[in-house]
Amino acid sequence: MKKKVLLMGASGSGKTSMRSMIFSNNPASLTSRLGATIDVEQNHVRFLGDLILNLWDCGGQDAFMDSYLSTQRSVIFSHVGVMIYVFDVESREMEKDLEYYRDCLEGLSQFSKNANVFLLVHKVDLVREAERNTVVERKVEELEKASGETPVKVFSTSIYDESLYKAWSNIVNTLIPNARNLSKHLRIFAEACNATEVILFERTTFLVIATSSHADSSDAFPSDPVALHALDPKRYERTSELIKAFKQSCSRLREEFRSLEMELAEFTAVLDEMTKNTYVLVVVHDPVIETAAIRMNICMARKKFEELQGDSLVSEK
C-alpha cells in the first residue's frame, strides 16, 4: 500500500534537511552539507512494513514551482495523500511564498480533493526566544487566512529540538489505517500492565504511531491518583529524539540496539520490540511492578498487535 506525500516550499526552507533527519537518521549537524533539491526527488520509504510512503521532495526554485503548476500539474498533484508545505519563518519573500502556496492548494483541489494539508513554520530556532511565540502566532494566523476554506494544521518546527518529531508524527499518523484502534488496544494493554502510559513507535524513524492517552487530550493525565504525575506535553517527541540519538551512538560503536530498561526512583520504563515494525515504551510508576513482569506482558501482547497492524494495512489495500 503506497501513500503519496508532497513536500513543498521555497528553496532553502529546510525541506530536505528535515527529510534526511526523519527518514535517513542523519543528525542535525550534518544537514548543512545537503545541497538544494533539483526538480523532484522521489523516495519510497517503507513505513510499518507494508505501508510505503511515496515521498516527493519538490525543489522550491521559481522555475521548478512554475513547472509544477503548469506542465507537470496533473503529475504532481494527482493521488496525493498529504501535502506538507514548509515556510521559512524568516522568509523575506512571504508574499511570493503565499502565492505559490495558494496555487498548490488549487492544484490539490483539482486532482486530490481529500488530501490532508500540513504547514510547517520552520527554522523557529532563528527567532529570539522572547519573541518566538508572538512571531509563530502571527505566522499561524497569516497561513490560516491564506488557506481560505481548506482545513490545515500548522506546526512550528526546528531541526534542533523535538518539534520536528511532533509535526511528522502527526503527519504520518493521518496515513496509518486504523490508528485509533491501535490506541484503543494500547489503553487496554496499559491497564493490564498498570502502566502510567504506553507509547508505540515506528521501528526505523521512531515517530509516534499511537499512545494509550486519549486523542482529545495532549497532556492526557491518567485517572489513577497514584499515576497523577506531571507528564510533559513534549514527552513523546523528546523520547523519539533521545532514542534515535542513542541508536546512532550504538551504530558508531558497531553495536545493535534492541531494547532498553530504566529503573529510577520515580518510575520504571521498558522499551522493547512489540512487532517486527514497531517498538513499545511502557512507563510504570508503581514500584511493586518489576521489569520482568512488563517484558512478559509485552511478549504476550505481540501476537495481538501483529494482527492489528496486519488487519489495518490489509483493509486499505
C-alpha positions in Angstrom: 0.0 0.0 0.0 1.5 3.3 -1.1 0.7 6.8 0.1 1.9 9.8 -1.8 3.4 12.7 0.2 4.2 16.0 -1.3 7.0 18.0 0.4 6.9 21.6 -0.9 8.1 25.1 -0.1 10.6 27.7 -1.2 14.2 26.8 -1.9 16.3 26.8 1.3 13.2 26.5 3.6 14.6 23.3 5.0 12.6 20.5 3.4 15.5 18.2 2.5 17.2 18.7 5.9 14.1 17.6 7.8 13.6 14.6 5.5 17.1 13.4 6.0 16.8 13.7 9.7 13.4 11.8 10.0 13.9 9.1 7.4 17.7 8.8 7.0 18.6 9.2 10.7 21.1 11.9 9.9 21.9 14.3 12.8 21.1 18.0 12.6 24.9 18.8 12.5 25.2 17.1 9.0 22.3 18.8 7.3 24.3 21.8 6.3 26.1 19.6 3.8 23.0 18.9 1.8 22.5 20.7 -1.5 19.4 22.2 -3.0 16.9 19.7 -4.5 16.8 19.8 -8.3 13.3 19.3 -9.7 11.5 16.4 -7.9 13.4 13.8 -5.8 11.3 10.7 -5.2 11.9 8.3 -2.3 10.0 5.2 -1.4 10.2 4.9 2.4 9.0 1.7 3.9 7.0 2.5 7.0 5.3 -0.1 9.1 6.3 -2.9 6.8 3.7 -2.9 4.1 2.9 0.8 4.2 5.2 2.7 1.8 5.4 6.4 1.8 6.0 7.7 -1.7 7.8 10.9 -0.7 8.1 13.6 -3.4 10.6 16.2 -2.3 9.9 19.1 -4.7 12.7 21.7 -5.4 11.5 25.2 -4.5 13.3 27.3 -7.1 10.9 29.5 -9.0 11.4 27.7 -12.3 10.5 24.4 -10.8 7.5 25.7 -9.0 6.2 27.3 -12.2 6.7 23.9 -13.9 4.8 22.0 -11.1 1.9 24.4 -11.5 1.7 24.2 -15.3 3.2 21.4 -17.4 3.6 19.0 -14.5 0.4 19.9 -12.7 -1.5 16.7 -13.1 1.5 14.5 -12.4 2.5 16.4 -9.2 -1.0 16.9 -7.7 -2.7 13.6 -8.5 -3.2 10.8 -5.9 -1.8 12.9 -3.1 -2.5 11.7 0.5 -0.7 14.5 2.3 0.9 17.8 1.2 3.4 19.3 3.6 4.3 22.9 2.8 7.3 24.4 4.5 7.7 28.1 5.2 10.9 29.7 6.4 9.9 31.7 9.5 12.3 34.5 8.4 11.4 34.5 4.7 11.8 37.9 3.1 9.6 36.9 0.2 6.5 35.8 2.1 4.0 37.3 -0.4 5.6 35.1 -3.2 5.7 32.1 -0.9 1.9 32.5 -0.2 1.1 33.0 -3.8 2.8 29.7 -4.7 1.1 28.0 -1.7 -2.3 29.1 -2.8 -1.6 27.9 -6.3 -0.6 24.5 -4.9 -3.9 24.4 -2.9 -5.8 24.9 -6.2 -3.8 22.0 -7.8 -4.8 19.8 -4.8 -8.5 20.8 -5.1 -8.4 19.9 -8.8 -6.7 16.5 -8.5 -6.6 15.3 -4.8 -9.6 16.9 -3.0 -9.2 14.6 0.0 -5.5 15.3 0.7 -4.6 16.4 4.1 -2.6 19.7 4.3 0.1 20.4 6.9 2.0 23.7 7.1 5.4 23.9 8.9 6.7 27.2 10.1 10.3 26.1 10.1 13.6 27.3 11.5 12.0 28.9 14.6 15.3 28.5 16.4 16.5 31.5 14.4 13.9 33.7 16.2 14.9 35.1 19.6 13.2 33.0 22.3 11.5 36.1 23.9 9.8 36.9 20.6 9.2 33.3 19.3 5.6 32.7 20.5 4.5 36.1 19.1 6.1 35.5 15.8 4.8 32.0 15.4 1.2 33.1 16.4 1.3 35.8 13.7 2.6 33.3 11.1 -0.1 30.8 12.0 -2.8 33.4 11.7 -1.4 34.5 8.3 -1.2 31.0 6.9 -4.7 30.0 8.1 -6.1 33.1 6.4 -4.2 32.3 3.2 -5.6 28.8 3.3 -9.2 30.0 2.9 -11.7 27.2 3.4 -9.0 24.4 3.2 -8.6 22.7 6.6 -4.9 22.9 7.6 -2.8 22.0 10.6 0.1 24.3 11.3 3.3 23.4 13.3 6.3 25.4 14.3 9.5 23.4 13.8 13.2 23.3 14.2 15.8 20.6 13.4 17.4 21.3 16.7 14.6 20.2 19.1 11.7 17.8 19.4 9.2 20.0 17.5 10.2 18.3 14.2 9.2 14.9 15.6 5.9 16.2 16.9 5.0 17.6 13.5 6.0 14.5 11.5 4.4 12.1 14.0 1.1 14.0 13.5 1.5 13.9 9.7 2.4 10.2 9.5 -0.5 9.3 11.9 -3.0 10.5 9.3 -1.6 7.9 6.8 -1.8 5.0 9.2 -5.0 3.0 8.7 -6.9 2.2 11.9 -4.6 4.3 14.2 -7.4 4.8 16.6 -7.9 1.1 17.0 -4.2 0.8 17.9 -4.6 3.4 20.5 -7.7 1.7 21.9 -5.8 -1.6 22.3 -2.8 0.3 23.8 -5.1 1.6 26.5 -6.2 -2.0 27.3 -2.6 -3.1 27.4 -1.7 -0.2 29.7 -4.5 -1.2 32.1 -3.2 -4.8 32.1 0.3 -3.6 33.0 -0.9 -1.0 35.4 1.2 1.4 33.4 1.0 5.2 33.5 1.4 5.3 29.8 2.3 3.2 26.8 3.7 4.6 23.5 4.0 2.8 20.2 6.9 3.9 17.9 7.7 3.0 14.3 10.8 1.0 14.3 13.0 2.9 11.8 12.1 6.5 12.3 10.9 6.3 16.0 7.9 8.5 15.1 5.0 8.0 17.4 2.3 5.8 15.9 -0.1 5.6 18.8 -0.3 6.1 22.6 -2.5 4.9 25.4 -3.5 8.5 26.1 -6.8 9.8 24.7 -6.6 11.6 21.4 -8.6 14.6 22.7 -6.1 15.4 25.4 -2.5 16.3 24.6 -1.5 16.1 28.2 -3.7 13.1 28.9 -3.2 12.6 32.6 -4.2 9.1 33.8 -7.2 9.0 36.2 -5.5 6.8 38.7 -4.4 9.0 41.6 -1.2 7.0 42.0 -0.2 7.9 38.4 -1.1 11.6 38.5 2.4 12.8 37.7 3.3 15.9 35.8 3.6 14.5 32.3 5.4 16.8 30.0 3.3 17.5 26.9 6.5 17.2 24.8 7.4 13.8 26.2 6.7 11.8 23.1 8.8 13.8 20.8 11.7 14.1 23.3 11.6 10.4 23.7 11.8 9.9 19.9 14.7 12.3 19.7 16.7 10.7 22.6 16.2 7.1 21.4 17.3 7.9 17.9 20.4 9.6 19.4 21.1 6.5 21.5 20.6 4.3 18.4 23.1 6.4 16.5 25.6 6.0 19.4 25.2 2.2 19.2 25.8 2.3 15.5 29.0 4.2 15.9 30.2 1.5 18.3 29.0 -1.2 15.9 26.5 -2.4 18.4 22.9 -3.3 17.6 20.1 -1.5 19.5 17.5 -4.0 20.7 15.9 -2.9 24.0 16.3 -0.5 26.9 15.4 -0.7 30.6 15.4 2.2 33.1 14.7 1.8 36.8 14.7 5.2 38.5 13.4 6.4 41.9 10.1 7.7 40.5 9.3 5.3 37.7 10.3 2.3 35.7 10.4 2.3 31.8 10.9 -0.6 29.4 11.4 -0.1 25.7 11.2 -3.3 23.6 10.0 -4.7 20.3 6.3 -5.0 20.0 6.1 -6.2 16.4 8.6 -6.6 13.6 7.9 -2.9 12.6 7.3 -1.3 16.0 8.8 -0.6 19.4 6.7 -0.1 22.6 7.6 2.0 25.6 5.9 1.1 28.8 6.2 3.6 31.7 5.1 2.4 35.2 5.1 4.4 38.5 4.1 1.5 40.7 7.3 0.4 42.5 6.0 -3.1 43.1 5.9 -3.9 39.4 9.2 -5.3 38.1 10.7 -5.1 34.6 10.4 -8.8 34.1 6.6 -8.6 34.5 6.5 -5.7 32.0 8.6 -7.7 29.5 6.3 -10.7 30.0 3.2 -8.6 29.2 4.9 -7.2 26.1 5.7 -10.7 24.9 2.1 -11.9 25.5 0.7 -8.9 23.5 2.9 -9.2 20.5 0.7 -11.6 18.6 -2.3 -9.4 19.0 -0.6 -6.3 17.8 0.9 -8.1 14.8 -2.7 -9.0 13.9 -4.0 -5.4 14.5 -1.2 -4.0 12.3 -1.7 -6.5 9.5 -5.5 -6.1 9.6 -5.3 -2.3 9.3 -3.0 -2.4 6.4 -4.9 -5.1 4.5 -8.2 -3.2 4.9 -6.8 -0.2 3.0 -5.4 -2.2 0.0 
